[in-house]
Amino acid sequence: MRIGTLDIKGEVSLGPMAGVTDRAFREICKSFDCGLMFTEMVSAKAFYYKDEKTKALMEIAEEERPVGLQIFGHEPEIMAHMVRELSEFNHDILDINMGCPAPKIVKNGDGSALMDNLRLIESIVTEVVKASNKPVSVKIRKGFTTTNAIEVAKVIEASGASLLSIHGRTRNQFYAGQADWNIIRDVKNTVSIPVIGNGDIFTLDDAIRMKEHTGVDGLMVARGIQGNPWLIREINAYFKDGTRLDPPTPEEKMEVALKQLDLMIKYKGSHRGIMEMRKHAAWYLKGIKGSSKIRDQLNRVNSREEIETLLYDFIRTLSVD
Ligand SMILES: Cc1cc2nc3c(=O)[nH]c(=O)nc-3n(C[C@H](O)[C@H](O)[C@H](O)COP(=O)(O)O)c2cc1C
């Protein structure tokens, strides 16, 4: 997929996930050849008020690129102001969040709340495109309460965006029910800019079906990559030459989990790194027979050594079985 002068390799992009797609996890996904990744969303207003935590979320390593920096907000001037101030950051794409369903975001008029306001969408995208020296993308949903992604997509394209990602659920659905891939197909058939389809890709076969059903230019996977970056490699290998790769062994999973743990500790310090790694470790264990036994224990570990011992002791029980 080409976005301006950017050449995006493979089919898969990593969907932005607040609290998940931090630098450590992105580095892991990059080692599985993820072609395009997005940061966690950051608030344009918090950046405007020079919030240091927000700046930390925006750090992108040279080796991870290309990366989309995702911002949220609803005030065109504040968002454009932020974008003009981004010269020290390493992003390749500036992504605008119009999909977040969380009540605390929506009540401020941010995220998916924008889907109901075409004039504001036009103004935000126009101002941000004018302010940005990088291509601008927008991530939308099927609609807020009703379906209006086609109208929204047309406005976004006409306002100068270079890429659109669409999650096939309305805001009211949050993450429940099934993603509607028909709306993704219809948006793809409406606009000429590249479209990335998103929602409910958990396996290679899901990816194949989404691609066939919608004809999108790229596939965005979010929850399906949690604890399973192998999915990126699996999908890319299949679309390159039809190869179906073997799934990872439990040992391989633990090795990558520990590599991620080390990165989390490196970037966030030991305490925070370990706390935040607990949920990732549980995701890596998902699907391994008997792993539910050690999930509770994982929530009580406080050091790297304890995590390593717990994981490897568990793996040893598998080979004895
Ligand atoms: C924990 C979590 C955090 C998320 N944070 C963001 C976010 O910051 N920005 C965004 O645009 N979407 C966010 N999403 C939505 C995902 O990017 C994606 O659209 C959604 O999960 C559907 O894709 P999936 O079925 O592949 O998970 C988040 C989803 C989850 C589960």
The ligand as an SDF file (V2000), in Angstrom:
LIG
                    3D

 31 33  0  0  0  0  0  0  0  0999 V2000
   -7.8440   -1.9200   24.8430 C   0  0  0  0  0  0  0  0  0  0  0  0
   -8.2070   -1.2050   23.5670 C   0  0  0  0  0  0  0  0  0  0  0  0
   -7.7730    0.1090   23.4010 C   0  0  0  0  0  0  0  0  0  0  0  0
   -8.0970    0.8080   22.2200 C   0  0  0  0  0  0  0  0  0  0  0  0
   -7.6190    2.0690   22.0450 N   0  0  0  0  0  0  0  0  0  0  0  0
   -7.8330    2.7030   20.8590 C   0  0  0  0  0  0  0  0  0  0  0  0
   -7.2390    3.9750   20.5900 C   0  0  0  0  0  0  0  0  0  0  0  0
   -6.4890    4.5360   21.3980 O   0  0  0  0  0  0  0  0  0  0  0  0
   -7.5170    4.5520   19.3860 N   0  0  0  0  0  0  0  0  0  0  0  0
   -8.3230    3.9610   18.4470 C   0  0  0  0  0  0  0  0  0  0  0  0
   -8.5370    4.5220   17.3760 O   0  0  0  0  0  0  0  0  0  0  0  0
   -8.8740    2.7600   18.6760 N   0  0  0  0  0  0  0  0  0  0  0  0
   -8.6380    2.1170   19.8370 C   0  0  0  0  0  0  0  0  0  0  0  0
   -9.1530    0.8580   20.0290 N   0  0  0  0  0  0  0  0  0  0  0  0
   -9.9190    0.2160   18.9510 C   0  0  0  0  0  0  0  0  0  0  0  0
   -9.0370   -0.6910   18.0890 C   0  0  0  0  0  0  0  0  0  0  0  0
   -8.0300    0.0390   17.4100 O   0  0  0  0  0  0  0  0  0  0  0  0
   -9.8900   -1.4340   17.0320 C   0  0  0  0  0  0  0  0  0  0  0  0
  -10.5480   -0.4990   16.2340 O   0  0  0  0  0  0  0  0  0  0  0  0
  -10.9440   -2.3520   17.6570 C   0  0  0  0  0  0  0  0  0  0  0  0
  -10.3940   -3.0810   18.7430 O   0  0  0  0  0  0  0  0  0  0  0  0
  -11.5180   -3.3310   16.6320 C   0  0  0  0  0  0  0  0  0  0  0  0
  -10.5010   -4.0860   16.0350 O   0  0  0  0  0  0  0  0  0  0  0  0
  -10.1830   -5.6050   16.4870 P   0  0  0  0  0  0  0  0  0  0  0  0
  -11.4420   -6.3920   16.3100 O   0  0  0  0  0  0  0  0  0  0  0  0
   -9.0660   -6.0440   15.5670 O   0  0  0  0  0  0  0  0  0  0  0  0
   -9.7820   -5.5600   17.9200 O   0  0  0  0  0  0  0  0  0  0  0  0
   -8.8720    0.1690   21.2120 C   0  0  0  0  0  0  0  0  0  0  0  0
   -9.3060   -1.1410   21.4120 C   0  0  0  0  0  0  0  0  0  0  0  0
   -8.9830   -1.8320   22.5650 C   0  0  0  0  0  0  0  0  0  0  0  0
   -9.4620   -3.2440   22.7330 C   0  0  0  0  0  0  0  0  0  0  0  0
  1  2  1  0
  2  3  1  0
  2 30  2  0
  3  4  2  0
  4  5  1  0
  4 28  1  0
  5  6  2  0
  6  7  1  0
  6 13  1  0
  7  8  2  0
  7  9  1  0
  9 10  1  0
 10 11  2  0
 10 12  1  0
 12 13  2  0
 13 14  1  0
 14 15  1  0
 14 28  1  0
 15 16  1  0
 16 17  1  0
 16 18  1  0
 18 19  1  0
 18 20  1  0
 20 21  1  0
 20 22  1  0
 22 23  1  0
 23 24  1  0
 24 25  2  0
 24 26  1  0
 24 27  1  0
 28 29  2  0
 29 30  1  0
 30 31  1  0
M  END
$$$$
